Amino acid sequence: MGHRLRGGWVERPWGRQRVWRGGKGAPLLVVHGLGGSGRYWQGLADLVGDRYHVIAPDLAGFGSSDKPDIAYDRAGHLDDLTAVVDDAGAVTVVGHSLGGVLAAFWSSANVERASALALAAAPFPLGSGPDFRAIGERPSSLGRRAAVGLAKVALPVVSYPVGLARGYPPQVVRDFTRQTLAARGGTMWSLLSDPTVTADLDDTGAIDGRVPTLIVHAVDDRTVRPEAHARWTALMPRADARMLDAGGHQFLLRGGFEPIASWLTELELA
């Protein structure tokens, strides 16, 4: 314990990006999932902060970062990740859920800097499906505007007590309510449904065997089904693929981040 993540700012063209940092040692870039924030990773910093300098940004439109009127596409998110580790040298990259997709794409685009990569509960982009960007569009009718307004109010009211009841840290639950609908919709579209995402997937497959990689899911995850695990492992067959017996989509929070911490220790001992 004692490796408290402390917030700072990185200036970006769209505004201020909140970046949480803690610990000392080799740089460890950690990327939160949809609706999360960098503070999601406090539990991992507690475990590995004596060996790693944890760098945990709030993505644009999420957590404490500014909420600009931008596209929230993967190119922008990836540029922002590069900015927060600009002078860090070689980096180990870890991502949860959609943050895992970003972690994979950043590592493949920066393979000369990626020391290792871990994907936890990451969905597999199919390059097809709903246009999630509509979530953030301005409603055209009074009824739709009322529905969106109600959703903005209801999300914090419902999420906060539910998250606390499940034992999640209060700051993590609070930050989940701070995303914007535009950030949520644009990020989901860009990482899951945009047809051009398949080209980034091809690039990610090319790092198989070049970067030590962990792919870990829980069998009872109802948000990201086991099929995603099978697709990732087919794309990167030389990765260390692990399927946990339980823990759901939030197995990192429920398991105290042990699956990632133990894997990092194994890498150090190898």
C-alpha positions as CSV (number, residue, x, y, z in Angstrom):
1,M,0.0,0.0,0.0
2,G,1.0,3.7,0.0
3,H,1.3,4.1,-3.7
4,R,-1.6,6.5,-4.0
5,L,-2.4,7.7,-7.5
6,R,-2.2,11.5,-7.7
7,G,-3.8,13.5,-10.4
8,G,-2.2,16.0,-12.8
9,W,-2.9,17.5,-16.2
10,V,-1.7,17.1,-19.7
11,E,-2.6,19.8,-22.1
12,R,-4.1,18.5,-25.3
13,P,-5.5,20.3,-28.4
14,W,-9.0,19.6,-27.2
15,G,-8.4,20.7,-23.6
16,R,-7.0,19.2,-20.4
17,Q,-6.5,15.5,-19.9
18,R,-6.5,14.2,-16.3
19,V,-3.6,11.8,-15.7
20,W,-3.2,9.8,-12.4
21,R,0.3,8.7,-11.5
22,G,1.8,6.7,-8.6
23,G,4.6,4.3,-7.7
24,K,8.1,4.2,-9.0
25,G,10.0,2.1,-11.5
26,A,9.3,1.0,-15.0
27,P,6.5,2.9,-16.8
28,L,3.1,1.1,-16.7
29,L,0.4,2.6,-18.9
30,V,-3.0,1.5,-17.8
31,V,-6.2,2.2,-19.8
32,H,-9.7,2.2,-18.3
33,G,-12.8,0.9,-19.9
34,L,-16.0,2.5,-21.0
35,G,-17.3,4.9,-18.3
36,G,-14.3,4.4,-16.1
37,S,-11.3,6.7,-15.2
38,G,-7.7,6.4,-14.4
39,R,-8.6,6.0,-10.7
40,Y,-9.9,2.5,-11.6
41,W,-6.3,1.3,-11.3
42,Q,-5.6,2.3,-7.7
43,G,-5.8,-1.4,-6.7
44,L,-3.1,-2.3,-9.2
45,A,-0.9,0.6,-8.1
46,D,-1.2,-0.7,-4.5
47,L,0.2,-4.1,-5.6
48,V,3.0,-3.1,-8.1
49,G,3.8,0.5,-7.2
50,D,7.1,-0.5,-5.7
51,R,8.2,-1.8,-9.1
52,Y,6.2,0.3,-11.6
53,H,5.4,3.9,-12.2
54,V,1.7,3.6,-12.9
55,I,0.4,6.1,-15.5
56,A,-3.4,6.1,-15.6
57,P,-5.1,8.7,-17.9
58,D,-8.8,9.6,-18.0
59,L,-9.7,9.4,-21.6
60,A,-11.1,12.5,-23.3
61,G,-14.8,12.8,-22.3
62,F,-14.4,10.5,-19.3
63,G,-13.6,11.0,-15.6
64,S,-12.1,14.4,-14.8
65,S,-10.8,15.1,-18.3
66,D,-12.4,17.8,-20.3
67,K,-15.6,17.0,-22.3
68,P,-14.9,18.6,-25.7
69,D,-17.1,18.5,-28.8
70,I,-14.9,16.1,-30.8
71,A,-15.4,12.8,-32.6
72,Y,-14.0,10.6,-29.9
73,D,-12.5,8.3,-32.4
74,R,-9.7,5.8,-31.8
75,A,-7.1,7.9,-33.6
76,G,-7.7,10.7,-31.1
77,H,-7.6,8.4,-28.1
78,L,-4.4,6.8,-29.3
79,D,-2.7,10.2,-29.8
80,D,-3.7,11.1,-26.2
81,L,-2.2,7.9,-24.8
82,T,1.0,8.7,-26.7
83,A,1.1,12.2,-25.2
84,V,0.9,10.9,-21.6
85,V,3.9,8.6,-22.0
86,D,5.8,10.9,-24.4
87,D,9.0,10.8,-22.4
88,A,8.6,7.5,-20.7
89,G,10.6,5.2,-23.0
90,A,9.6,1.6,-23.1
91,V,6.2,1.0,-21.6
92,T,4.2,-2.0,-20.4
93,V,0.5,-1.5,-21.4
94,V,-2.6,-2.9,-19.6
95,G,-6.2,-2.2,-20.6
96,H,-9.6,-3.3,-19.2
97,S,-12.6,-3.8,-21.4
98,L,-12.6,-1.2,-24.2
99,G,-9.4,0.1,-22.7
100,G,-7.9,-3.3,-23.7
101,V,-8.7,-2.6,-27.3
102,L,-7.0,0.7,-27.1
103,A,-4.0,-0.9,-25.3
104,A,-3.7,-3.5,-28.1
105,F,-3.9,-0.9,-30.9
106,W,-1.4,1.5,-29.1
107,S,1.0,-1.4,-28.6
108,S,0.9,-2.5,-32.3
109,A,1.3,1.1,-33.4
110,N,4.3,1.6,-31.0
111,V,5.8,-1.9,-31.0
112,E,9.3,-0.5,-30.5
113,R,8.1,1.0,-27.2
114,A,5.8,-1.7,-25.9
115,S,7.5,-3.9,-23.4
116,A,4.4,-6.1,-22.7
117,L,0.7,-6.0,-23.2
118,A,-2.2,-7.3,-21.1
119,L,-5.8,-7.3,-22.2
120,A,-8.4,-7.9,-19.4
121,A,-12.0,-8.5,-20.4
122,A,-11.5,-6.9,-23.8
123,P,-14.3,-7.1,-26.4
124,F,-13.2,-8.1,-29.8
125,P,-14.0,-5.5,-32.5
126,L,-16.0,-6.9,-35.4
127,G,-16.1,-3.8,-37.6
128,S,-19.9,-4.0,-37.9
129,G,-22.9,-3.5,-35.7
130,P,-24.9,-0.5,-34.3
131,D,-23.8,3.1,-35.0
132,F,-23.2,3.9,-31.3
133,R,-22.5,7.5,-32.2
134,A,-26.3,8.2,-32.2
135,I,-26.1,7.9,-28.4
136,G,-24.4,11.3,-28.3
137,E,-26.5,13.0,-31.0
138,R,-28.8,15.9,-30.1
139,P,-32.3,14.5,-30.0
140,S,-34.6,16.0,-32.7
141,S,-37.9,15.6,-30.8
142,L,-39.1,16.8,-27.5
143,G,-39.7,13.2,-26.4
144,R,-36.2,12.1,-27.2
145,R,-34.7,15.1,-25.5
146,A,-36.6,14.3,-22.4
147,A,-35.5,10.6,-22.6
148,V,-31.8,11.7,-22.9
149,G,-32.2,14.1,-20.1
150,L,-33.7,11.4,-17.9
151,A,-30.8,9.1,-18.8
152,K,-28.2,11.7,-17.8
153,V,-29.9,12.1,-14.4
154,A,-30.7,8.4,-13.9
155,L,-27.2,7.1,-14.6
156,P,-25.6,8.7,-11.6
157,V,-28.6,8.0,-9.3
158,V,-28.7,4.3,-10.2
159,S,-25.0,3.6,-10.7
160,Y,-23.6,5.0,-7.5
161,P,-25.6,2.9,-5.0
162,V,-25.3,-0.2,-7.1
163,G,-21.6,0.1,-7.5
164,L,-21.1,0.8,-3.8
165,A,-23.3,-2.2,-2.9
166,R,-21.0,-4.4,-5.1
167,G,-18.0,-3.2,-3.1
168,Y,-16.4,-1.0,-5.7
169,P,-14.2,1.9,-4.5
170,P,-16.4,5.1,-4.2
171,Q,-14.1,7.1,-6.5
172,V,-14.4,4.5,-9.2
173,V,-18.2,4.5,-8.9
174,R,-18.3,8.3,-8.9
175,D,-16.2,8.6,-12.0
176,F,-18.4,6.2,-13.9
177,T,-21.1,8.8,-13.7
178,R,-18.9,11.5,-15.3
179,Q,-18.7,10.3,-18.9
180,T,-20.6,12.1,-21.6
181,L,-23.0,10.4,-24.0
182,A,-21.0,11.6,-26.9
183,A,-17.8,10.2,-25.5
184,R,-19.5,6.9,-24.8
185,G,-21.1,6.6,-28.2
186,G,-18.2,7.8,-30.3
187,T,-15.7,5.6,-28.5
188,M,-17.9,2.5,-28.8
189,W,-18.4,3.1,-32.5
190,S,-14.8,3.7,-33.3
191,L,-13.5,0.7,-31.4
192,L,-16.2,-1.9,-32.1
193,S,-18.3,-1.1,-35.2
194,D,-16.3,1.2,-37.5
195,P,-15.5,-1.0,-40.6
196,T,-12.0,0.4,-40.8
197,V,-11.1,-1.1,-37.4
198,T,-10.3,-4.4,-39.0
199,A,-7.1,-2.9,-40.5
200,D,-5.9,-2.0,-36.9
201,L,-6.7,-5.6,-35.9
202,D,-4.5,-6.9,-38.7
203,D,-1.7,-4.7,-37.3
204,T,-2.3,-6.0,-33.8
205,G,-2.0,-9.6,-35.0
206,A,1.4,-8.8,-36.4
207,I,2.8,-8.2,-32.9
208,D,2.0,-11.8,-31.8
209,G,5.3,-13.3,-30.4
210,R,7.1,-10.0,-30.6
211,V,5.5,-8.5,-27.4
212,P,4.8,-10.7,-24.3
213,T,1.0,-10.6,-24.1
214,L,-1.7,-11.7,-21.6
215,I,-5.3,-12.2,-22.7
216,V,-7.5,-12.8,-19.7
217,H,-11.3,-13.1,-19.3
218,A,-13.7,-14.6,-16.8
219,V,-16.1,-17.3,-17.9
220,D,-19.1,-15.7,-16.2
221,D,-18.6,-12.2,-17.9
222,R,-22.0,-11.2,-19.1
223,T,-20.7,-8.0,-20.7
224,V,-18.0,-9.5,-22.9
225,R,-18.8,-13.1,-23.8
226,P,-16.2,-15.9,-24.0
227,E,-16.3,-15.7,-27.8
228,A,-14.2,-12.5,-27.5
229,H,-11.5,-14.4,-25.7
230,A,-11.5,-17.1,-28.4
231,R,-11.1,-14.4,-31.1
232,W,-8.3,-12.6,-29.4
233,T,-6.4,-15.8,-28.8
234,A,-6.9,-16.8,-32.5
235,L,-5.5,-13.5,-33.5
236,M,-2.5,-13.8,-31.1
237,P,-2.0,-17.6,-30.6
238,R,1.3,-17.1,-28.8
239,A,-0.2,-15.0,-26.1
240,D,-0.6,-16.2,-22.5
241,A,-4.4,-16.9,-22.6
242,R,-6.2,-17.4,-19.3
243,M,-9.9,-18.0,-18.6
244,L,-10.9,-17.3,-15.0
245,D,-13.6,-19.4,-13.3
246,A,-15.4,-16.4,-11.9
247,G,-15.3,-12.7,-11.4
248,G,-17.5,-11.4,-14.2
249,H,-16.6,-8.3,-16.2
250,Q,-15.1,-6.6,-13.2
251,F,-12.9,-9.5,-12.1
252,L,-10.0,-7.1,-11.6
253,L,-11.9,-5.1,-9.0
254,R,-13.4,-8.2,-7.4
255,G,-10.0,-10.0,-7.4
256,G,-7.9,-7.1,-6.2
257,F,-6.1,-6.9,-9.6
258,E,-4.2,-10.1,-8.7
259,P,-4.4,-11.6,-12.2
260,I,-2.5,-8.6,-13.7
261,A,-0.1,-8.3,-10.7
262,S,0.9,-11.9,-10.7
263,W,1.5,-11.9,-14.5
264,L,3.8,-8.9,-14.2
265,T,5.7,-10.8,-11.5
266,E,6.0,-13.8,-13.8
267,L,7.4,-11.5,-16.5
268,E,10.0,-10.1,-14.2
269,L,11.1,-13.6,-13.1
270,A,11.2,-15.1,-16.7
